[in-house]
Amino acid sequence: MSAYKKPQNQDPKVHYENTKARIQKIQSHLDTSPRSFRLKDKVIIITGVGSLKGIGRASALLFAHEGAKHLYLIDFDSTNLPDLKTSIEKRYPDVKTTTLQGDAADESLISGVCDRAMQEEGRLDVFFANAGIATKNPLETTTAESFMNAMRVNSLSCFLAIKHASAAMRKPNASRGKPTSGGSIILTASVAGLRSGAGTIDYSASKAAVNSMAKTSAYQLQKLDIRVNSICPGLIETGMTTDTFEYARSRGADAKIGQLNPLGRFGVPEEIAQAALFLASDDSSYVNGQNVAVDGGLSASHPVVPGRWA
Ligand SMILES: NC(=O)c1ccc[n+]([C@@H]2O[C@H](COP(=O)([O-])OP(=O)(O)OC[C@H]3O[C@@H](n4cnc5c(N)ncnc54)[C@H](O)[C@@H]3O)[C@@H](O)[C@H]2O)c1
C-alpha cells in the first residue's frame, strides 16, 4: 500500500490573491448576472437588514434581483433603512419595498407584519428570520441577563417568525395565485449552534435552539408544504465581525483569516444570501428541517493536527 501523500497546497500568497479575486467576483454578482426571477410573485419578510455589511441587506438585494413581489424589511436600527429602500426601488422598480423599524423579538411587531402582508398582498411566501446579536463574555462574566437577552434576540425572534409566518402561510388564496398552503421559513443560526468553538456560551446556546426549532417545527407543520430550515454561517465578514477582521488586518494577518476551514478563507454576506435564495425559492422544494452549514467546510471535520489526515 502506498504511503499517504499530503496534496501540495498552494503558496499562501497565491492562495490569498486568489481568495481576493474570488470574493470580488462573488460580490459583483448583482452587476454581472442577469435577473432570473426565481422569486417571482413571492411576498417576503426579512429581519436584520439594517447593517450595511450584513447578511440581511445582501439577501434583500439578491431577493429583489430575483424578482420578489414585495419585500418587508425590518431592523431594530433604522439608520440604513431609507438607503436600502431607495437602492432597491431605483434598481428594481418592479419590486415593492416596505421598511419597518422594530425589534424582531417583539411579538406584536412580528404578528403585525405577517398580518400586514396578508392584508396588502393576500399571501406570505417566505420569512427569513435573520436578525441576531453576538455576545463577547466568557463563562465567568456571562450574566443571567445577557444569557436571556441572547436567547430573546436570537432564539425567541425565530420562534415568533415560525409561529406567525406559518399561520399566514397556511392560508391559501387562489385569487392571488396561491391555491394551496405553503411557504419557506429560513432561520439564521450559526456553526456556533452545531458545536463548540465558534462563539460564547450564550450565543452558541441561542443558535443551537434555532437549529432545534428548524427541525421540530418542520414536523409540527407537516403536510402543509411549509418548509423550515436554518442556515449555519461560518466566519463571514459583516458588521458583527468587523472587530475580528480589523484586528487581524492591523496585525498583518489578513491572509490567515478563515484558514481553519478547508477552503482556507472567510466568507462574505453574498454567499449566505445565495443559500437563503435557494431555500426561499422553489428550487429547494424538498429541503426541509435541515441545518445547512455554509462555512467553507469548517463543521465537516473533527479537529485534527495538520499532518496525516489534513
Ligand atoms: N457574521 C458572521 O460571521 C455570522 C456567523 C454565524 C451567524 N451569523 C448570524 O447572521 C445573522 C446576521 O448577522 P450579520 O453577520 O449580518 O451581522 P450584522 O451585525 O452586520 O447584522 C445584524 C443586523 O441585525 C440587526 N438586529 C439586531 N438585533 C435586532 C433585533 N432585535 N431586531 C431587529 N434587528 C436586529 C442589527 O441592527 C443588524 O442590522 C445573525 O443572526 C448572526 O448571528 C453571523
The ligand as an SDF file (V2000), in Angstrom:
LIG
                    3D

 44 48  0  0  0  0  0  0  0  0999 V2000
  -21.0500   37.2720   10.6070 N   0  0  0  0  0  0  0  0  0  0  0  0
  -20.8360   36.0110   10.9540 C   0  0  0  0  0  0  0  0  0  0  0  0
  -19.6970   35.5150   10.9270 O   0  0  0  0  0  0  0  0  0  0  0  0
  -22.0090   35.1670   11.3820 C   0  0  0  0  0  0  0  0  0  0  0  0
  -21.7740   33.8040   11.6090 C   0  0  0  0  0  0  0  0  0  0  0  0
  -22.8130   33.0000   12.0050 C   0  0  0  0  0  0  0  0  0  0  0  0
  -24.0830   33.5370   12.1610 C   0  0  0  0  0  0  0  0  0  0  0  0
  -24.2950   34.8690   11.9400 N   0  0  0  0  0  0  0  0  0  0  0  0
  -25.6650   35.3690   12.1170 C   0  0  0  0  0  0  0  0  0  0  0  0
  -26.0520   36.0730   10.9620 O   0  0  0  0  0  0  0  0  0  0  0  0
  -27.1360   36.9490   11.2940 C   0  0  0  0  0  0  0  0  0  0  0  0
  -26.9070   38.2790   10.6410 C   0  0  0  0  0  0  0  0  0  0  0  0
  -25.7770   38.9080   11.2490 O   0  0  0  0  0  0  0  0  0  0  0  0
  -24.6410   39.6630   10.4340 P   0  0  0  0  0  0  0  0  0  0  0  0
  -23.4330   38.8370   10.4990 O   0  0  0  0  0  0  0  0  0  0  0  0
  -25.1550   40.0930    9.1300 O   0  0  0  0  0  0  0  0  0  0  0  0
  -24.3760   40.8690   11.4320 O   0  0  0  0  0  0  0  0  0  0  0  0
  -24.7100   42.4180   11.3600 P   0  0  0  0  0  0  0  0  0  0  0  0
  -24.4310   42.9120   12.7230 O   0  0  0  0  0  0  0  0  0  0  0  0
  -23.9760   43.0150   10.2220 O   0  0  0  0  0  0  0  0  0  0  0  0
  -26.2820   42.4690   11.0680 O   0  0  0  0  0  0  0  0  0  0  0  0
  -27.2240   42.1050   12.0480 C   0  0  0  0  0  0  0  0  0  0  0  0
  -28.4150   43.0440   11.9400 C   0  0  0  0  0  0  0  0  0  0  0  0
  -29.4270   42.5970   12.8540 O   0  0  0  0  0  0  0  0  0  0  0  0
  -29.9970   43.7590   13.4470 C   0  0  0  0  0  0  0  0  0  0  0  0
  -30.6190   43.4000   14.7210 N   0  0  0  0  0  0  0  0  0  0  0  0
  -30.0110   43.0240   15.8720 C   0  0  0  0  0  0  0  0  0  0  0  0
  -30.9140   42.7880   16.8120 N   0  0  0  0  0  0  0  0  0  0  0  0
  -32.1300   43.0220   16.2660 C   0  0  0  0  0  0  0  0  0  0  0  0
  -33.4560   42.9360   16.7360 C   0  0  0  0  0  0  0  0  0  0  0  0
  -33.7240   42.5800   17.9910 N   0  0  0  0  0  0  0  0  0  0  0  0
  -34.4510   43.2410   15.8880 N   0  0  0  0  0  0  0  0  0  0  0  0
  -34.2130   43.6380   14.6210 C   0  0  0  0  0  0  0  0  0  0  0  0
  -32.9800   43.7280   14.1170 N   0  0  0  0  0  0  0  0  0  0  0  0
  -31.9460   43.4230   14.9320 C   0  0  0  0  0  0  0  0  0  0  0  0
  -28.8320   44.7040   13.6150 C   0  0  0  0  0  0  0  0  0  0  0  0
  -29.2760   46.0550   13.8100 O   0  0  0  0  0  0  0  0  0  0  0  0
  -28.0790   44.4840   12.3160 C   0  0  0  0  0  0  0  0  0  0  0  0
  -28.5350   45.3550   11.2880 O   0  0  0  0  0  0  0  0  0  0  0  0
  -27.1940   36.9720   12.8120 C   0  0  0  0  0  0  0  0  0  0  0  0
  -28.2660   36.1690   13.2550 O   0  0  0  0  0  0  0  0  0  0  0  0
  -25.8660   36.3760   13.2210 C   0  0  0  0  0  0  0  0  0  0  0  0
  -25.9190   35.7890   14.4920 O   0  0  0  0  0  0  0  0  0  0  0  0
  -23.2840   35.6880   11.5490 C   0  0  0  0  0  0  0  0  0  0  0  0
  1  2  1  0
  2  3  2  0
  2  4  1  0
  4  5  1  0
  4 44  2  0
  5  6  2  0
  6  7  1  0
  7  8  2  0
  8  9  1  0
  8 44  1  0
  9 10  1  0
  9 42  1  0
 10 11  1  0
 11 12  1  0
 11 40  1  0
 12 13  1  0
 13 14  1  0
 14 15  2  0
 14 16  1  0
 14 17  1  0
 17 18  1  0
 18 19  2  0
 18 20  1  0
 18 21  1  0
 21 22  1  0
 22 23  1  0
 23 24  1  0
 23 38  1  0
 24 25  1  0
 25 26  1  0
 25 36  1  0
 26 27  1  0
 26 35  1  0
 27 28  2  0
 28 29  1  0
 29 30  1  0
 29 35  2  0
 30 31  1  0
 30 32  2  0
 32 33  1  0
 33 34  2  0
 34 35  1  0
 36 37  1  0
 36 38  1  0
 38 39  1  0
 40 41  1  0
 40 42  1  0
 42 43  1  0
M  CHG  2   8   1  16  -1
M  END
$$$$
